[in-house]
Amino acid sequence: MIRFSAHGVRLDQALAFEANTSRARAQAWIEAGLVLVGGKVITKPSYKLRGETVEVEPPPPVAATVAAEDIPLQILYEDSDLIVINKPAGMITHPAPGVYSGTLVNAILGRFGLDVSLGESEETDEVRLAAPRPELVRPGIVHRLDKDTSGVIVVARHEAAHRRLSEAFAGRSVYKRYLALTVGIPPAGTLAAPIGRHPVDRTRMHVGGVAARHAQTDFEVLASVQEHALVSAILHTGRTHQIRVHLKHLHAPILGDDVYGKPSDLIARQALHAYELRLQHPRSGRYLHFVAPVPADMVWAWGLLGGVWPEDLKTETVEASAAGPFC
């Protein structure tokens, strides 16, 4: 039983704080009639407290429907607030319909045992008092990488860290740099082109598609050979498939991208890697800088094209150190 009193604040805000849980979960408890205010059931999350005693008996936690699995992970950094992982190509970030095993979430649950409700979405709260759908179990996930995109990904270890990191990503204060091999040489500079769902194929995204939202990417050509390019891409927004869609729009699709370009004999997936990430630590505020080494398949493909990998791009060692303010 949780019992407290408060004045001048919303019921859901006060309950989330006192119960050390998410505001969304607190709202679900209130709407389910589990919360007494002054001895009366209140089902309105926005109810403004006036010093009354609040009582709630939280329901028992639901069992995770996604199994913890012993899957090797390359950890770039970890502390009591966050984990930074170099995700391999071929690994899905979180469960999806029909895919409930082998994901990054399975691996995280196996290694770190995070609360399955951590970082729950609004969809999750619709079924919060019952067993959640497996595809909605996303403990600690702050942002995502496509299945066949490798590289740096951040996972929160508790609710406060998840909230602060999510706000940083949403507020565009996180520096995200990717490396890609392209078929064709895109123009250097900034592309601001809105992205929405493809009007015909709902599994694809499209510049100027349905319900398009602002999307901005900075491109730099680091090297070129045989009408192919090694490209640096800095994201200013985080739209689904953003770099892949923007490069297709520039007539330089990513090598091996069978959705927005063509499959390739040189690499078995899209040659896209989340290379660098800079952000503020959610607790201390200090700047952190992470670099994930470029996978061998991208280095190998570039070599087969006749290119030489730049010496200043890491392919074996990992850097995780404090950095100065973002450029």
N, C-alpha and C positions, 0 to 999 in steps of 0.2 A: 504494500500500500504506500502510495506517495501522497503526502499531505503538506500543503504550504498555503500561504496567503500572499496577495500582491495587490497593488493599487495603481490604477492609471495605465495599465498595459493590456494588450489583447490576451485573451485566454490561451490561444494556441502558442503565442510567443512565450508566455510565462511557463506553460507546461513543457514546451520543448526544452527550455533552459533548466527547469527543475528536474526533469526526467533524463536529461543528458541524451536527448534523441533528436531526430530531425523534426522540423516544423511540419513537414508533410505527414509524418507518422502521428504527431500530436493531433493534427486535424482529423486524421482517420479515427483516432480514439474518441475524439469529441463527437464527431458525426455518428459514431456507432452507439452513442449513449452511455459511454463508460465513465464519463466525468461528472462529478457532483460539484456544484458551486453553491456554497451556503446550504447544503443539504438537498438541493434540487438539481435534477439532470438538465444540463445545458448542452444543446447540440449545435450551437452557433460558434464556430472558431473565432470570429471577430468580436465576440462579446467582451466588453471593456470591464475589467475587474475593478471593484471598489473596496478592496480590503477584505473580501469574503474569504473563507477557508475553501480551498480546492482539494478535492479528494479523487484519486483515481487508482484503480487496481489494474495495472497494465496486463494485457493478455499474455499468455506464455509465448515465447518466440516460436515462430514457425520453423519447421525443419527445412533445410536447404534441399531443393530438388536437383541441384547440380552437384555432382560428386567432387570431393577433393581428390586430386590426382597427383601422383609423384612424377612431375614433368620437369626436366632440367630447365633452369632459367639463367640467363646471363645478367647478373645484378651489377649495375653501374654504380649504384649508391643506395644506402638505406640508413634510416634513423627511426626514431620513435614516431615520426610524423608522416613520412612518405617513403616510397620505394621507387627507384628509377631503373627501368629494365630495357635491355636491348632486345626487342621482340624479333624473332626470326621470321622470315618470309614463310608463308604457308600456315601460320597460326592465326586463328580468328581471335579478335580481342575478347568478345564475350559471347555467350550462347545465343543462338538464333534458331528459329523454327527448324527442327530436324537435326540440329547440330548441338549436342549437349555434352560433348566430350572433346578433350584435346585443346580446349580454348585457353587463353591467358587466364581467364577467371578460374578455370579448373586448377591450373598450376598455382595461382595465388592462394586459393583455398588450401591446397595441399601443402604449401610451404609456409604460409603465414597465418592461416586459420582466421581470416577476417570475418567479421559479422556480415552475414549475407544481406542484411538490410542497409549496410553502409552505402550512402550515395544513391539511395533508391530514387526512381523517377516517379513522376505523377502517375504513370501507368501502373507501377508497382503498388501504389497506395490504393488503387481501386480494388485490389485483392489482398490488402494487407492483413485482414483478419482471417484469411484462409491461406492455403498453400500457394505460394507465388508460382506463376508460370516460369519454367526454367529460363526462357529467353529474357526474362526481366531481372534475373539475378546478376547484378553487376557490381559486386562489392569493391568500393574504392576507385572505380573507373572514372577518371576525370575527362579524358579525351580518348579518341580512338584512332587506330590505324587500320587501313584495309587489310584483308587477309594476306595478300601477296605483297604488301609494303612492309619492309623491315625497318628497324630503328628504334629511336628513343621514345619511350612512353612512361608516363608518370602515374603512380597509383597512390591514393591517400590511405592512411592507416586508421583514421578516426574521423568522426563527423565534422569537427571543426576544421581540420586540414582539408577535407573534401570541399567544404563550403568555400574556404578562402582560395583554394586552387581553382575551383570552378569559376569563381568571380574573376580571377586573374585571366583565365582563358577567355571568358566572355567579354572582359574589358579590354582585350587585345594588348595586354601588357606582357605577354609571353613571347619571346623571340623563338621562332621556329624556322629552321633552315633545312631544306631537303636537297638531295642530289638525285639527278635523273639522267638517263641516257635516252636520247631522242632520235627519231627517224626524221631527218630534216633539221634545219638550224633555225631556231626561233629568234625573233628580234629581241635584243636586250632592252630592258626598261621595265616599267610598271604597266601591268594590264589590270584595268578595273572593268570587269564584265560580269553582270549578274548571272547567277546560276539557279536553275530550278529543275524540276522533273522534266524528263523528255516527254513531249506531248503524246507519243505513241507507245514507247517502251518505258514502262514505269520503273524498271530496274536500273535505268540509266539516268544520268544528269545531263543538262544541256545549257549552254549559254543562251539566256533569254527564254528559258523553258517556263513551265507552269509554276506560278507563284515564285518567280525568281527573286533572289535576295542578293544584296550587294556582295561582291567577292573581289578581292584585290590580291595580286601576287606580283612580287618583284622577280624578274628573271635576269640572270647573268650567264653568258656562255663562257665557260672556263677553258674549253678546248673543243676542236672540231676535227673530224677526219671522215673522208668518204661520205659526205652529206649526212653525217651523224654528229651529234654534239653531246658533250658532257655539260650539264646545265645545273646551276645553283638556283634554287627557288626559295624565296622567303615569303611565308604566309602572313598576311595581315588580317585575314578572316579565316574561318574554319568550316567552309562549306563541304558537303559530301563530295568526294572525288575531285576537289577543287583543282589541284595541280594537273591531274590527268585531263580534266575537261578544258582547262585553260590552254594547255599545250596542244590539244587537238584543235582548238579554236585558232591557234596560231599556225596550224598546218605542220606541226612538229610533234606528233604523238609519241608517247613513251615506248621505247623498244620493248617488245614482248607483251604489250597491253592488248589482250584479245577482245576487250570491250570497246575501247576508244581508238584502237589502232589495229594491228595484226599480230598474231603469234610469231615467234622468232625461233629459229634453230640455234641462236646464240645464247638464249636464256629462257628458262622455263616459267617465267613470271614477268610482270611489269618491272622494269629496271628503275625502281623508285625506292629511296632510302631516307628515312628521317634521321638526318646526320647530326644535327646540333639543336640544343634546347637551352635557353637561358630563362630563369625565372627567379622570383623572390621566394625565400623559404617562408612557408605559411605561418611559422611561429616567430622566428627571429627577425625576419625581414631581410636577411643578408642575401646577396645575389649568388646564385648557383649556376654553374656552367657545365653542361654534359655533352660529350661527343661520343657517338657510337661508331665503332670501326665499320668501314664499308665492307659488306659481305664479299666473299671470294667470287660468287657468280657474276656480280657486276664488274669487278676488276677483270675477271677472265673474259667477259664479253667485250669489254672495251679493248682489251689486248688483241682479241681476234679481229676486231675492226681495224687494227693497226695503230691504236692509240696508246699512249704512255700515261699511266696514272700520275697525277701531280703529287710531288713529294710532300706537299703541305696538307694533304688530305689523308687522314689516318685510316689504315686498313687492317691494323693488327692491335695496336695499343688503344687503351681507353683513357680518356681524360675526364676527371670529375673534380672540379676545383672551384673555389670562389672566384667570381668575376666582377668587374666593375659595372657601372650603369650601362644599360643597353645603348647601342648606337642608334 
